[in-house]
């Protein structure tokens, strides 16, 4: 028993020494922090964040509530969808303001989400707006910010107000004209405490002491609310994880698309510099041989013809002729093949390449082209093959007498329109079954998030519109 | 015997360059230079003043349309220098650029054409002498791109053949040989074409090429 008591006492002493000794610095540091905190810049920044944030929250929720409900009511009409889209776009704006606020007053470095990049046209804008995850997440924050602002006012502001109230109590206490009391003092002190009936030094001193406690506690109360807000805005106002993932996948895909375009270009160049040049040289030599043989034949026929020699010479000439023709045909085939891999005219831009395509078309084709810059090679190649395939389709199926190709750029998108005055009635599914080229084309267009639309009423005209981004 | 035509060759593929040299020497041309890039071509022409240059369109450094650009520049610098552009592909816009000013002393042929040695040599001589040599493919494209479909459809099949050959830059005699008809018949067809197109008849071969091309292009 004795031993036990001794042990407990010595243990207790050890702890005391430890606290007093090794923790002394830490205790002092904590005390210093507590004393300084009400005067720290950070404290007032956070208070400013809460105040401005509350104001923003008010306007934000008002905007969202009005637009969203109006949109919902009108949602059966097209108009309603437009209003909802506007609401999402606006919420994105409010999200940006909140993010800016958090950056300025809390030093919260939240990464900016990707800019809103709508598809071309009003429908594209509508669809992109309604599907804008960043916008919807911002809207969620605008909604959540309301309870957060209320909490901030209740807790954060209440503490400051209470501190002010209690610290000044000795000045006005007992005079009967008590200011309004909210928050914690209401809970802590009895109801009739502030009525002016209870006075006396100890009361006043007690209230003053409570004021001191409130004063030093207030920064931490504010901080606690701000902490919750921080957690929420870090999640909702940061780039959407799905969007981040999508973007990294898009980048990876763009790299794949670009590198495959570069590979195709290299293959074409290798063919051009190697095989095609060799073949042309071969055909040329065969051509020379052919003409030399013809000369010899004439000579052999002029002098006393040796029937055997003439026959043999004729046979050789046949062989060389065949080889010559074969070489020439191969050159043409190889050229078509190489052009299908990567049309070399694309290296100097879409304009020249499309001009040749339009000129080669069997249907008279007008070309209108206005591009400011140059899309990436991969996009140029896709655009080229789109036009090639579509013109081939016009020639094969449309019974058209005229076609036109236009290639314009607007808002970061390339728009190709291939039009013909043919019989119409073209459908992707029907064209698809008759031309595997168009299906492959749709795949290529989709692979870069492009779009291919066919408008082809019976009796025509057929208009095919392809939208491509300027880079994959 | 007249002095041999002096030719410079610019072609970056060594195989083809050597082949061309061999062919042209064999056919009695004097080769003043055989180079592989536009810069050497400029120097070679500056030094040797050849009658005609055979120029590959795709050359270093970018392998796109260097040959075309140097050809347009050389035409400005050296009056009377014939230029035969030589390519694996025919591009409509290149042809338009090349023929923008004048068709005299200009040729634009697919490389394949060298396989038919005599035709190629004939085209080269034509270009060296200030004539025109356009690849049938060029003519097909120009006809295809032309908005004058109404005028062209008025021509008879034979007249269209004559038009194509004329646009290639061939003389009446050459057209007659190619179509196996008489010179007189060719002259009649040519006159018909010009009447139907409402163009003044022109004597010189390259002028009438230009007239026809302008008409098709307008």
Interface residues (C-beta under 8 A of the other chain):
Chain A: X269 X272 X273 X276 X277 X278 X280 X281 X283 X284 X285 X286 X287 X288 X290 X291 X324 X327 X328 X331 X332 X335 X338 X339 X343 X344 X345 X347 X348 X351 X352 X353 X355 X356 X358 X359 X360 X361 X362 X364 X365 X366
Chain B: X12 X13 X15 X16 X18 X19 X20 X22 X23 X26 X58 X62 X63 X64 X65 X88 X89 X90 X91 X92 X93 X94 X96 X111 X112 X114 X115 X116 X117 X118 X140 X141 X142 X144 X145 X146 X147 X149
